[in-house]
Amino acid sequence: MKPAARIEIDLAQQRLALLPPGLPPRQWPVSTARNGPGERRGSEQTPRGRHVVRARIGAGLPVGAVLVGRRPTGETWTPELARAHPGRDWILTRILWLSGLEPGRNRLGEVDTMRRYIYIHGTPDHEPLGVPGSHGCIRMRNYDIVQLFELVPVGTEVLISAGAGS
């Protein structure tokens, strides 16, 4: 059995890397939590540590498809739709739903990543990447999340670190 690929997210660099064994890594810019790293429910921070892709949602949806409560609404994001829903935190195209692997750090109780609904997901193209700006999730360009989604199965390990010697 060949070793599995893993995802590494560097919060300091605002980069996501897919590390397939025996192949060159692939990297994409991301935007993580505007409130920085942290694990507590309600903090709107990005949780650190070891995680796993628990669910893949949105296979086959069009690029820009709007998801609410992990379900497609039938809408596709447009500037007009955004104007009609100001302040909405747009979750688009695909979702990779994360679950923590470290009890007491990012799993169970008040620090449970999955119960916090922490995803890797698509975002509108005008949203800046490379700088923190989300409510805790990891945002990617829509075409980037489609590429990543096609390359990672459920069970893929995800390491989220503060970067720079963490």
C-alpha positions in Angstrom: 0.0 0.0 0.0 1.5 3.3 -1.0 1.8 6.1 1.6 -0.9 8.7 1.5 -0.6 12.4 0.5 -1.0 15.0 3.3 -1.9 18.6 3.5 0.1 21.2 5.4 -1.3 24.6 6.1 1.1 27.3 7.3 -0.8 30.1 9.1 2.2 32.5 9.1 2.7 32.1 5.3 -1.0 31.8 4.5 -0.1 28.8 2.2 -1.6 25.3 1.8 0.7 22.6 0.5 -0.3 19.2 -0.8 2.5 16.7 -0.3 2.0 13.6 -2.4 4.6 10.9 -1.7 7.2 10.8 -4.4 5.9 13.8 -6.3 6.7 17.5 -6.1 4.5 19.4 -3.6 1.7 21.6 -4.9 1.0 24.9 -3.2 -1.8 27.5 -3.1 -2.4 30.7 -1.3 -5.1 30.7 1.3 -6.8 33.0 3.8 -7.2 31.7 7.4 -8.9 33.3 10.4 -8.7 37.1 10.8 -8.6 36.4 14.6 -5.4 34.2 14.2 -4.9 30.7 15.5 -7.0 29.1 18.2 -9.1 26.2 19.0 -12.0 27.4 21.2 -15.6 27.2 20.0 -16.9 30.7 19.1 -13.4 32.2 18.8 -13.5 32.5 15.0 -9.9 31.3 15.0 -8.2 28.6 12.8 -7.5 25.5 14.9 -3.9 24.2 14.9 -2.6 20.6 15.0 -3.3 17.3 13.3 -6.6 16.9 11.5 -8.2 14.7 8.9 -10.5 15.3 6.0 -13.7 13.9 7.4 -16.0 14.7 4.5 -15.9 15.9 0.9 -18.9 18.0 -0.1 -19.8 19.4 -3.5 -18.4 16.9 -6.0 -19.8 17.8 -9.5 -21.1 21.2 -8.5 -20.3 24.1 -10.8 -17.5 26.5 -9.9 -19.0 29.3 -7.7 -21.9 27.1 -6.4 -23.2 28.5 -3.1 -23.4 26.2 -0.1 -25.2 26.9 3.1 -25.3 24.4 5.9 -23.1 22.2 3.7 -25.9 22.0 1.1 -26.0 23.6 -2.4 -28.6 26.3 -2.6 -28.9 26.1 -6.4 -27.3 29.5 -6.7 -24.0 30.5 -8.3 -22.1 33.4 -6.8 -22.3 36.6 -8.7 -21.6 40.3 -7.7 -25.4 40.8 -7.9 -26.1 38.0 -5.5 -23.4 39.3 -3.1 -25.0 42.8 -3.2 -28.4 41.2 -2.3 -26.8 39.4 0.7 -24.2 41.9 2.2 -22.1 40.5 5.0 -22.7 36.9 4.1 -19.7 34.6 4.7 -19.6 32.9 1.2 -18.8 29.1 1.1 -18.5 28.2 -2.5 -17.7 25.4 -4.9 -16.4 22.6 -2.6 -16.0 21.8 1.1 -13.3 19.6 2.7 -14.7 19.3 6.3 -12.0 18.9 8.9 -12.0 16.8 12.1 -9.3 17.1 14.8 -7.2 14.2 15.8 -5.8 15.5 19.1 -8.3 15.1 22.1 -8.2 18.2 24.3 -6.5 20.2 21.6 -8.7 20.1 18.5 -11.1 17.2 19.3 -14.0 16.9 21.7 -15.4 19.4 24.1 -15.0 23.2 23.5 -12.1 22.7 21.0 -13.7 20.2 18.5 -12.8 21.3 15.0 -15.6 19.3 13.3 -18.3 20.7 15.7 -16.9 24.1 14.9 -17.6 23.5 11.2 -14.0 24.2 10.1 -13.6 23.7 6.4 -11.3 24.2 3.5 -13.6 25.8 1.0 -13.9 28.1 -2.0 -14.4 31.9 -1.7 -15.4 34.7 -4.1 -12.5 35.8 -6.4 -12.4 39.3 -5.0 -11.6 38.1 -1.5 -7.9 38.6 -0.8 -5.8 35.5 -0.2 -2.4 35.5 1.4 -3.7 37.4 4.4 -5.9 36.3 7.3 -9.6 37.2 6.8 -11.9 34.3 7.4 -14.1 33.3 10.4 -11.9 30.3 11.1 -12.0 28.3 7.9 -9.4 28.0 5.3 -10.5 29.9 2.1 -9.1 29.1 -1.4 -9.8 30.3 -4.9 -12.6 28.3 -6.5 -10.5 26.7 -9.2 -7.8 25.9 -6.6 -10.3 24.1 -4.3 -11.6 22.1 -7.3 -8.0 20.9 -8.0 -7.3 20.0 -4.3 -10.7 18.3 -3.9 -10.0 16.0 -6.8 -6.6 15.0 -5.3 -7.5 14.2 -1.7 -9.8 11.5 -0.4 -11.6 11.3 2.9 -9.0 10.4 5.5 -6.2 12.7 4.2 -4.2 14.0 7.1 -4.1 17.8 7.5 -1.5 19.6 9.6 -2.2 23.2 10.5 0.7 25.0 12.1 1.4 28.6 13.1 4.5 28.4 11.0 8.0 29.9 11.6 9.2 27.3 14.0 5.9 26.1 15.5 
